[in-house]
């Protein structure tokens, strides 16, 4: 594809003149006669002789087909030669939202191709020299109109492709205005409004994770499986050492033993990365005085031998609680659920939160319902639960079971053993494999089956329901997010949502007020800039540097799925899959 920078600057003037004054002429004048005097009305906007000139075809062999409605029209010009009919030109005119969405998608693609760092001109050229296309935005009677023209088999011997396309689009725009009785004017270039800055917080793409208790700078953090933030602003995260040939999105049970692969790391406020918990140095409790009814040998397993990935980390006082991942392919009723792990950060001792199944008559765990009555089969329900989020109501741990749509309140526990728990059903339906996050004050955020977001209290009651989460997309306005690709994380009392807009292929990071449901769009996409000469990595309009191991432009512009999401104050933390880096998004103030 040729670089269209030179064309964009001049084509705006050319097309504007074409829309408001005499029709332009190129080296070979483009005649304004329609392709045919009969047939679809929209086809009459295309000049017959011009199409013949641009494609080196005989005028008499051109025919057209198409249709027109109130807001959009399409035309295809065909040429008949040697008993074969083939298309040579296409025209599409949209008045309203559809055309604007199409144009924005085109702009994002062009911006990536030409390393745009300034507003993109009008019109925009795409395609190849042999099959070029042009996109022109005009206003006609204060109504936005999008004109798209494609040429198949352009005669490159003319050597005036940019001017030809500008002239052709200008003629069509002027004739469109005449037909509708309005003044056609070229719309301004699409704006590129920075929504904030992005900086690399930790990692350089290396596969390893630090070992041992000694603090110090680290440039390698491995794959980030989960992250959270302490009150002092430091970030705790689960770093994982995966071989380069392992896809972390599918690793799960093949991830290797924790002692070989996993650490809890901390990024201090001064930027230093240190090990907060190493399962090799802090084995599980042996619990020589087990709770009656327990199977004490279960407690003698060392933490370093554990398998499986981590989906969440939650801090409470001096403890880090690790939530296990559960693959969608895992059976839901014939395997024990992976336990939630509780790590004492001071001293490193760890236990599993458990209701271990001894003989039924001997087990000491008491699971009751909201009325205080014992729940039949409560132990089985616990063992098959899939915990998607954790929060604390005061000092009471509260777990959200996203498989069975239940809330578990752990009313009493000893050394990880659940002594008393209350299980309650949710007051709303949630999506299968719903995204969930534990908020402050014992609340949850969870996606619903209607693709909305619900805020629940610690007993599963709905406090707030938001049917649609919108992002403010540049050039389009509010657009619903496609929650099918969302990530949900807690930001204190608020919720962070990372998703792709449903109307435009643009990713967005949105902050949702957990009290009112109002949203604030933090970041949308990011057009690429020049390559860093030292690293050969493109930067974007959002940032000054990204390190050497990830093309952050591509990650943020394409909605790359994230493995971990969180917040520090008003800033958003995001760790894309496969990068072994996580970034901090600083919103525009």
C-alpha positions as CSV (number, residue, x, y, z in Angstrom):
1,X,0.0,0.0,0.0
2,X,1.4,3.5,-0.9
3,X,1.7,6.0,1.9
4,X,-1.3,8.3,1.5
5,X,0.1,11.2,3.6
6,X,0.8,13.4,0.6
7,X,-2.7,12.8,-0.9
8,X,-4.5,13.5,2.3
9,X,-3.2,17.0,2.6
10,X,-4.2,18.0,-0.9
11,X,-7.3,15.9,-1.4
12,X,-9.2,17.8,1.3
13,X,-8.9,21.0,-0.7
14,X,-9.6,19.3,-3.9
15,X,-12.8,17.6,-2.7
16,X,-14.0,20.7,-0.9
17,X,-13.7,22.7,-4.1
18,X,-15.5,19.9,-5.9
19,X,-18.4,20.0,-3.5
20,X,-18.8,23.8,-3.5
21,X,-17.6,25.0,-6.9
22,X,-16.9,23.9,-10.4
23,X,-16.2,20.3,-10.9
24,X,-12.5,19.5,-11.0
25,X,-10.5,18.3,-13.9
26,X,-7.5,16.0,-13.9
27,X,-4.9,15.4,-16.6
28,X,-7.8,13.7,-18.4
29,X,-11.1,15.5,-17.5
30,X,-13.5,13.3,-15.5
31,X,-16.9,13.7,-17.3
32,X,-19.9,14.1,-15.0
33,X,-22.4,12.1,-17.1
34,X,-24.0,9.2,-15.2
35,X,-23.1,5.6,-16.0
36,X,-26.6,5.1,-17.3
37,X,-29.7,7.2,-17.6
38,X,-31.9,4.4,-16.3
39,X,-31.6,1.9,-13.5
40,X,-30.9,2.5,-9.8
41,X,-30.9,6.1,-8.8
42,X,-27.6,6.0,-6.8
43,X,-25.7,4.8,-9.9
44,X,-26.4,8.1,-11.6
45,X,-24.0,9.8,-9.2
46,X,-21.1,8.1,-10.9
47,X,-19.7,9.8,-14.0
48,X,-19.7,7.4,-16.9
49,X,-16.8,8.7,-18.9
50,X,-14.6,9.0,-15.8
51,X,-15.1,5.3,-14.9
52,X,-14.1,4.4,-18.4
53,X,-11.0,6.6,-18.2
54,X,-9.9,5.3,-14.8
55,X,-10.3,1.6,-15.8
56,X,-9.3,1.8,-19.5
57,X,-12.7,0.3,-20.5
58,X,-15.0,1.1,-23.4
59,X,-18.0,3.3,-22.2
60,X,-20.4,1.2,-24.2
61,X,-19.5,-1.9,-22.2
62,X,-20.4,-0.4,-18.8
63,X,-23.6,-1.3,-17.0
64,X,-24.7,-0.8,-13.4
65,X,-26.7,-2.5,-10.7
66,X,-27.7,-1.4,-7.3
67,X,-30.3,-0.2,-4.9
68,X,-31.1,2.9,-2.9
69,X,-33.0,3.4,0.4
70,X,-33.7,6.4,2.5
71,X,-30.3,6.4,4.2
72,X,-28.0,4.2,2.2
73,X,-27.4,3.4,-1.5
74,X,-25.1,0.9,-3.2
75,X,-24.1,0.7,-6.8
76,X,-21.8,-1.7,-8.7
77,X,-20.6,-0.9,-12.2
78,X,-19.9,-3.9,-14.4
79,X,-18.1,-4.2,-17.7
80,X,-19.0,-6.7,-20.4
81,X,-16.0,-7.9,-22.4
82,X,-15.5,-11.2,-24.2
83,X,-18.8,-12.5,-23.0
84,X,-17.7,-12.0,-19.4
85,X,-19.1,-9.4,-16.9
86,X,-16.9,-8.3,-14.0
87,X,-17.1,-5.4,-11.6
88,X,-14.9,-2.4,-12.1
89,X,-16.4,0.2,-9.6
90,X,-18.4,0.1,-6.5
91,X,-20.2,3.0,-4.7
92,X,-21.7,3.1,-1.2
93,X,-23.3,6.1,0.4
94,X,-24.4,6.0,4.0
95,X,-26.2,8.8,5.8
96,X,-26.1,8.3,9.6
97,X,-24.4,6.0,12.1
98,X,-23.5,3.0,9.9
99,X,-21.3,5.1,7.6
100,X,-19.6,6.8,10.6
101,X,-18.8,3.4,12.2
102,X,-17.4,2.1,8.9
103,X,-15.2,5.2,8.6
104,X,-13.9,5.0,12.1
105,X,-12.8,1.4,11.6
106,X,-11.1,2.4,8.4
107,X,-9.3,5.3,10.1
108,X,-7.9,3.0,12.8
109,X,-6.5,0.7,10.1
110,X,-4.9,3.6,8.2
111,X,-3.5,5.1,11.3
112,X,-1.7,1.9,12.1
113,X,-0.3,1.7,8.6
114,X,1.1,5.2,8.4
115,X,2.1,5.7,12.0
116,X,-0.3,8.6,12.5
117,X,0.3,11.0,15.4
118,X,-2.0,13.8,14.2
119,X,-5.6,14.0,13.1
120,X,-6.3,12.0,9.9
121,X,-7.3,14.0,6.8
122,X,-10.4,13.8,4.7
123,X,-10.7,11.9,2.4
124,X,-8.9,8.7,3.3
125,X,-7.4,6.3,0.7
126,X,-7.0,2.6,1.2
127,X,-6.4,-0.5,-1.0
128,X,-3.7,-1.0,-3.5
129,X,-2.6,1.0,-6.6
130,X,-4.4,-1.5,-8.8
131,X,-7.6,-1.6,-6.6
132,X,-7.7,1.6,-4.7
133,X,-10.6,2.8,-2.6
134,X,-11.4,6.2,-1.1
135,X,-13.5,7.2,1.9
136,X,-15.0,10.7,2.1
137,X,-17.0,12.2,4.9
138,X,-19.2,15.2,4.1
139,X,-22.1,17.0,5.7
140,X,-25.2,17.7,3.7
141,X,-27.8,19.8,5.4
142,X,-25.9,19.3,8.7
143,X,-26.3,15.6,8.3
144,X,-23.2,13.4,8.2
145,X,-22.8,11.4,5.0
146,X,-20.1,8.8,4.2
147,X,-19.1,8.1,0.6
148,X,-17.1,5.1,-0.2
149,X,-15.8,4.4,-3.7
150,X,-13.7,1.4,-4.8
151,X,-12.0,0.9,-8.2
152,X,-11.2,-2.6,-9.5
153,X,-8.6,-2.6,-12.2
154,X,-7.4,1.0,-12.0
155,X,-5.2,2.0,-15.0
156,X,-1.9,2.7,-13.3
157,X,-0.5,4.1,-16.5
158,X,-2.4,7.3,-15.7
159,X,0.0,7.9,-12.8
160,X,-2.5,10.2,-11.0
161,X,-4.3,7.9,-8.6
162,X,-4.5,10.3,-5.7
163,X,-5.9,13.2,-7.8
164,X,-8.2,10.9,-9.7
165,X,-9.8,9.5,-6.6
166,X,-10.1,13.0,-5.0
167,X,-11.8,14.3,-8.2
168,X,-14.1,11.3,-8.4
169,X,-15.3,11.5,-4.8
170,X,-15.7,15.3,-5.2
171,X,-18.0,14.8,-8.2
172,X,-20.1,12.2,-6.4
173,X,-20.4,14.5,-3.4
174,X,-21.5,17.5,-5.5
175,X,-24.0,15.4,-7.4
176,X,-25.3,14.0,-4.1
177,X,-25.9,17.5,-2.8
178,X,-27.6,18.6,-6.0
179,X,-29.9,15.5,-5.9
180,X,-30.9,16.1,-2.3
181,X,-31.0,19.9,-2.5
182,X,-28.5,20.5,0.2
183,X,-25.0,22.0,0.3
184,X,-22.4,19.3,0.4
185,X,-19.3,20.2,2.5
186,X,-16.3,18.2,3.4
187,X,-16.4,17.2,7.1
188,X,-13.4,18.0,9.3
189,X,-10.7,15.4,9.8
190,X,-11.4,12.8,12.5
191,X,-9.9,14.0,15.8
192,X,-7.5,12.0,17.8
193,X,-8.0,13.0,21.4
194,X,-5.5,11.4,23.8
195,X,-7.4,10.0,26.8
196,X,-4.4,9.5,29.0
197,X,-0.9,8.1,29.3
198,X,0.4,4.6,29.5
199,X,3.6,3.5,31.2
200,X,5.2,0.2,31.7
201,X,5.1,-0.6,35.4
202,X,7.0,-3.9,35.6
203,X,8.5,-6.6,33.4
204,X,10.4,-6.8,30.1
205,X,9.0,-9.9,28.5
206,X,11.3,-12.4,30.2
207,X,9.8,-15.8,31.2
208,X,11.4,-16.1,34.6
209,X,10.2,-14.9,38.0
210,X,12.6,-13.9,40.9
211,X,13.5,-16.5,43.4
212,X,14.4,-16.1,47.1
213,X,13.4,-13.5,49.7
214,X,16.0,-10.8,48.8
215,X,14.4,-7.7,47.4
216,X,15.9,-5.9,44.5
217,X,15.1,-4.6,41.0
218,X,13.8,-7.2,38.6
219,X,13.2,-6.8,34.9
220,X,11.5,-10.2,34.6
221,X,8.2,-11.0,36.2
222,X,7.0,-13.9,34.1
223,X,3.3,-14.2,33.2
224,X,1.0,-12.2,35.5
225,X,-2.0,-14.3,36.5
226,X,-3.6,-12.0,39.0
227,X,-3.0,-8.7,40.7
228,X,-4.3,-6.4,43.5
229,X,-3.2,-3.3,45.3
230,X,-2.4,-2.7,48.9
231,X,-3.6,0.5,50.8
232,X,-0.1,2.0,50.6
233,X,-0.1,1.8,46.8
234,X,2.1,-1.2,46.3
235,X,1.0,-3.9,43.9
236,X,0.9,-7.6,44.7
237,X,0.6,-10.0,41.9
238,X,1.0,-13.7,41.1
239,X,3.9,-14.2,38.7
240,X,4.3,-17.4,36.8
241,X,7.2,-18.9,34.9
242,X,5.8,-20.5,31.7
243,X,8.0,-21.9,29.0
244,X,8.0,-19.8,25.8
245,X,6.1,-22.6,23.9
246,X,3.2,-22.6,26.5
247,X,0.1,-20.5,25.8
248,X,-0.8,-19.1,29.3
249,X,-4.5,-18.8,28.3
250,X,-4.7,-22.6,28.0
251,X,-2.1,-23.7,30.5
252,X,-4.2,-24.3,33.7
253,X,-3.4,-27.8,34.9
254,X,-0.3,-28.1,32.7
255,X,1.2,-25.1,34.4
256,X,3.7,-27.1,36.4
257,X,4.2,-27.3,40.2
258,X,3.9,-24.1,42.1
259,X,7.4,-24.6,43.6
260,X,8.9,-24.6,40.1
261,X,6.7,-21.9,38.5
262,X,4.9,-19.6,40.9
263,X,5.7,-16.7,43.2
264,X,3.7,-13.9,44.8
265,X,5.6,-10.7,43.9
266,X,5.3,-7.1,45.2
267,X,6.0,-3.9,43.3
268,X,6.9,-1.3,45.9
269,X,5.9,2.3,45.5
270,X,9.6,3.1,44.6
271,X,9.3,0.6,41.7
272,X,11.3,-2.2,43.2
273,X,10.0,-5.7,42.6
274,X,10.5,-8.2,45.4
275,X,9.3,-11.7,46.3
276,X,6.5,-11.6,48.9
277,X,5.9,-15.4,49.0
278,X,7.9,-18.4,47.7
279,X,6.2,-21.8,48.1
280,X,9.6,-23.4,48.3
281,X,10.6,-21.4,51.4
282,X,7.2,-21.5,53.1
283,X,5.5,-24.9,53.0
284,X,2.0,-25.6,54.2
285,X,1.1,-26.1,57.8
286,X,1.5,-29.6,59.1
287,X,-1.3,-29.0,61.6
288,X,-0.3,-31.6,64.2
289,X,-3.4,-30.8,66.2
290,X,-6.1,-31.1,63.5
291,X,-9.7,-30.2,64.0
292,X,-11.7,-33.3,64.9
293,X,-13.1,-34.9,61.8
294,X,-10.4,-33.6,59.6
295,X,-8.0,-35.9,57.6
296,X,-4.8,-34.5,58.8
297,X,-2.6,-36.1,56.2
298,X,-4.3,-33.9,53.6
299,X,-2.7,-30.9,55.4
300,X,0.8,-32.3,55.0
301,X,1.0,-31.6,51.3
302,X,3.6,-29.0,50.6
303,X,2.4,-25.9,48.8
304,X,5.2,-26.2,46.2
305,X,3.6,-29.4,44.8
306,X,0.3,-27.7,44.0
307,X,-0.8,-27.6,40.3
308,X,-3.1,-25.2,38.5
309,X,-3.3,-21.5,37.7
310,X,-4.6,-18.6,39.9
311,X,-7.5,-16.4,38.8
312,X,-7.4,-13.8,41.6
313,X,-5.5,-12.5,44.6
314,X,-7.1,-10.6,47.5
315,X,-5.3,-8.9,50.4
316,X,-6.8,-8.8,53.9
317,X,-4.7,-7.6,56.8
318,X,-1.5,-9.7,56.7
319,X,-3.0,-12.4,54.4
320,X,-3.1,-12.9,50.7
321,X,-6.0,-15.1,49.5
322,X,-5.5,-16.9,46.2
323,X,-8.5,-17.9,44.1
324,X,-8.0,-20.9,41.8
325,X,-8.8,-20.9,38.1
326,X,-11.4,-23.4,36.9
327,X,-11.4,-24.4,33.3
328,X,-14.8,-24.5,31.5
329,X,-14.0,-28.1,30.5
330,X,-13.6,-29.3,34.1
331,X,-16.5,-31.5,35.3
332,X,-18.8,-29.6,37.6
333,X,-20.1,-32.4,39.8
334,X,-17.6,-35.2,40.0
335,X,-14.4,-33.5,41.0
336,X,-13.5,-31.6,44.1
337,X,-13.1,-27.9,43.6
338,X,-9.6,-26.5,43.9
339,X,-9.3,-24.9,47.3
340,X,-8.8,-21.2,48.0
341,X,-5.3,-20.7,49.4
342,X,-4.6,-18.4,52.4
343,X,-1.0,-17.2,52.6
344,X,0.3,-15.4,55.8
345,X,2.7,-12.8,54.3
346,X,4.6,-12.4,57.5
347,X,6.3,-15.8,58.0
348,X,5.0,-17.3,54.8
349,X,2.8,-20.0,56.3
350,X,0.0,-21.2,54.0
351,X,-3.2,-23.2,54.4
352,X,-6.1,-24.2,52.2
353,X,-9.6,-22.9,53.0
354,X,-11.4,-26.3,53.2
355,X,-14.3,-28.3,54.4
356,X,-12.6,-31.6,54.1
357,X,-14.9,-34.6,53.8
358,X,-14.3,-37.1,56.6
359,X,-17.0,-39.7,57.3
360,X,-20.2,-37.6,57.1
361,X,-21.2,-38.2,60.7
362,X,-17.7,-37.1,61.9
363,X,-17.2,-34.0,59.8
364,X,-17.3,-30.8,61.8
365,X,-18.2,-28.3,59.1
366,X,-21.7,-26.9,59.6
367,X,-23.3,-25.3,56.5
368,X,-26.6,-23.6,57.0
369,X,-29.0,-21.5,55.0
370,X,-30.3,-18.0,55.6
371,X,-32.7,-19.3,58.2
372,X,-30.0,-21.1,60.2
373,X,-31.1,-24.5,59.0
374,X,-28.5,-27.2,58.0
375,X,-28.3,-27.4,54.2
376,X,-28.5,-31.1,53.0
377,X,-25.5,-32.0,50.9
378,X,-23.7,-28.8,52.0
379,X,-20.3,-30.4,51.9
380,X,-20.9,-31.7,48.3
381,X,-22.0,-28.1,47.3
382,X,-18.8,-26.7,48.8
383,X,-16.6,-29.3,47.1
384,X,-18.1,-28.6,43.6
385,X,-18.2,-24.8,44.0
386,X,-16.3,-22.6,41.5
387,X,-15.3,-19.4,43.3
388,X,-15.0,-16.4,41.0
389,X,-14.6,-13.6,43.6
390,X,-13.8,-12.9,47.2
391,X,-14.6,-10.0,49.5
392,X,-14.7,-9.3,53.2
393,X,-17.7,-8.1,55.2
394,X,-15.7,-6.8,58.1
395,X,-13.5,-9.8,58.9
396,X,-16.0,-12.3,57.5
397,X,-14.7,-13.8,54.2
398,X,-17.5,-13.9,51.5
399,X,-17.0,-16.0,48.4
400,X,-19.1,-15.9,45.1
401,X,-19.7,-19.2,43.5
402,X,-20.2,-18.4,39.8
403,X,-21.2,-22.0,38.9
404,X,-24.1,-22.4,41.3
405,X,-24.9,-18.7,41.6
406,X,-24.5,-18.7,45.4
407,X,-22.7,-16.6,48.1
408,X,-20.8,-18.4,50.8
409,X,-20.2,-16.5,54.1
410,X,-17.5,-18.1,56.2
411,X,-18.8,-17.4,59.7
412,X,-16.1,-19.4,61.5
413,X,-12.8,-21.1,60.6
414,X,-9.8,-22.4,62.3
415,X,-6.4,-22.8,60.6
416,X,-8.1,-22.8,57.2
417,X,-10.8,-25.3,58.3
418,X,-14.3,-24.1,57.7
419,X,-16.3,-24.6,60.9
420,X,-19.4,-22.6,60.0
421,X,-20.7,-21.2,56.7
422,X,-23.9,-19.7,55.5
423,X,-24.8,-20.3,51.8
424,X,-27.3,-18.0,50.1
425,X,-28.7,-17.9,46.5
426,X,-28.1,-14.8,44.4
427,X,-31.0,-12.3,43.8
428,X,-30.3,-12.2,40.1
429,X,-29.3,-14.5,37.2
430,X,-25.7,-14.4,36.1
431,X,-24.1,-15.4,32.9
432,X,-22.4,-18.7,32.5
433,X,-18.8,-18.2,33.6
434,X,-19.6,-14.7,34.6
435,X,-17.0,-12.1,35.3
436,X,-16.9,-11.1,38.9
437,X,-15.0,-9.0,41.3
438,X,-15.0,-8.5,45.1
439,X,-15.5,-4.8,46.0
440,X,-15.0,-3.0,49.2
441,X,-17.4,-3.3,52.1
442,X,-18.4,-6.9,51.3
443,X,-19.9,-6.3,47.9
444,X,-19.5,-7.9,44.5
445,X,-19.7,-6.8,40.9
446,X,-20.9,-9.5,38.5
447,X,-22.1,-9.7,34.9
448,X,-25.7,-10.7,34.3
449,X,-27.3,-12.9,31.6
450,X,-28.6,-9.7,29.9
451,X,-25.0,-8.5,29.4
452,X,-25.3,-5.9,32.1
453,X,-23.6,-5.4,35.4
454,X,-25.0,-6.0,38.9
455,X,-23.7,-5.0,42.3
456,X,-24.5,-7.5,45.1
457,X,-24.2,-7.2,48.8
458,X,-22.5,-9.9,51.0
459,X,-25.8,-11.9,51.1
460,X,-26.4,-12.0,47.4
461,X,-29.0,-9.2,47.3
462,X,-29.0,-6.8,44.3
463,X,-28.0,-3.3,45.3
464,X,-27.7,-1.8,41.8
465,X,-28.3,-3.2,38.3
466,X,-26.9,-1.5,35.1
467,X,-28.4,-3.1,32.0
468,X,-25.8,-1.7,29.6
469,X,-22.2,-0.4,30.0
470,X,-21.4,2.2,27.5
471,X,-18.0,3.6,26.4
472,X,-17.6,7.0,24.8
473,X,-16.0,6.2,21.4
474,X,-14.2,9.0,19.6
475,X,-16.2,10.1,16.5
476,X,-19.2,7.8,17.4
477,X,-20.4,8.7,20.9
478,X,-21.8,6.2,23.4
479,X,-21.4,2.6,22.3
480,X,-22.4,-0.6,24.3
481,X,-19.5,-2.8,25.4
482,X,-19.4,-6.4,24.2
483,X,-19.3,-8.0,27.6
484,X,-18.6,-11.4,26.0
485,X,-14.9,-10.3,26.0
486,X,-14.9,-8.3,29.2
487,X,-12.6,-8.4,32.1
488,X,-14.0,-7.1,35.4
489,X,-11.9,-5.9,38.4
490,X,-12.4,-4.1,41.6
491,X,-11.2,-0.5,42.2
492,X,-12.3,0.0,45.8
493,X,-16.0,0.7,45.6
494,X,-15.9,1.1,41.8
495,X,-15.6,-1.5,39.0
496,X,-13.1,-1.5,36.1
497,X,-14.3,-3.1,32.8
498,X,-12.1,-3.9,29.9
499,X,-14.1,-4.8,26.8
500,X,-14.6,-4.2,23.1
501,X,-17.4,-1.9,21.9
502,X,-20.1,-3.7,20.1
503,X,-20.7,-1.1,17.4
504,X,-17.0,-0.4,16.6
505,X,-14.0,-2.7,16.8
506,X,-12.4,-0.5,19.4
507,X,-11.4,-1.7,22.9
508,X,-12.2,0.4,25.9
509,X,-11.4,0.6,29.6
510,X,-14.3,2.0,31.6
511,X,-14.6,2.8,35.3
512,X,-18.1,2.2,36.7
513,X,-19.2,3.9,39.9
514,X,-20.3,1.1,42.2
515,X,-22.8,3.4,44.0
516,X,-24.6,5.0,41.0
517,X,-23.7,3.0,38.0
518,X,-22.3,6.0,36.1
519,X,-19.4,5.3,33.7
520,X,-16.2,7.1,32.8
521,X,-14.3,6.1,29.7
522,X,-10.6,5.9,30.6
523,X,-8.9,4.8,27.3
524,X,-9.9,3.8,23.9
525,X,-7.5,2.2,21.4
526,X,-4.2,3.9,20.6
527,X,-2.7,4.9,17.2
528,X,0.9,3.9,16.6
529,X,3.8,6.2,16.5
530,X,7.4,5.9,15.2
531,X,9.6,3.0,16.2
532,X,12.0,3.4,19.1
533,X,15.4,3.2,17.4
534,X,16.9,1.3,20.3
535,X,14.2,-1.4,20.6
536,X,12.4,-1.3,17.2
537,X,9.1,-1.1,19.1
538,X,6.5,1.3,18.0
539,X,5.2,3.8,20.6
540,X,1.7,5.3,20.7
541,X,0.2,8.7,21.2
542,X,-0.4,7.6,24.9
543,X,3.1,7.0,26.0
544,X,6.8,7.8,25.9
545,X,8.3,4.4,26.4
546,X,7.2,0.8,26.6
547,X,10.4,-1.2,27.1
548,X,11.6,-3.7,24.5
549,X,9.4,-6.8,24.6
550,X,5.9,-5.8,23.6
551,X,4.2,-3.8,20.9
552,X,1.8,-2.0,23.2
553,X,0.2,-0.2,20.3
554,X,-1.1,-3.5,18.9
555,X,-2.2,-4.7,22.3
556,X,-4.3,-1.6,23.1
557,X,-5.6,-0.9,19.6
558,X,-6.8,-4.4,19.0
559,X,-8.4,-5.2,22.4
560,X,-5.8,-7.8,23.3
561,X,-7.3,-10.0,26.1
562,X,-5.8,-9.4,29.5
563,X,-4.8,-11.9,32.1
564,X,-5.0,-9.5,35.0
565,X,-6.7,-6.2,35.7
566,X,-6.7,-3.8,38.7
567,X,-6.4,-0.2,39.8
568,X,-4.2,2.1,41.9
569,X,-6.4,5.0,42.8
570,X,-7.7,6.4,39.6
571,X,-5.1,4.6,37.5
572,X,-5.7,1.3,35.8
573,X,-3.3,-1.7,35.9
574,X,-3.5,-4.1,32.9
575,X,-1.4,-7.2,32.1
576,X,-2.1,-8.4,28.5
577,X,-1.7,-12.2,27.8
578,X,1.7,-13.2,26.5
579,X,3.6,-10.0,27.2
580,X,5.1,-10.7,30.6
581,X,4.6,-7.0,31.3
582,X,1.9,-5.0,32.9
583,X,1.1,-1.4,32.3
584,X,-0.4,1.5,34.1
585,X,-3.1,3.6,32.3
586,X,-3.2,7.1,33.7
587,X,-6.5,8.8,32.7
588,X,-6.5,12.3,31.3
589,X,-7.3,14.7,34.1
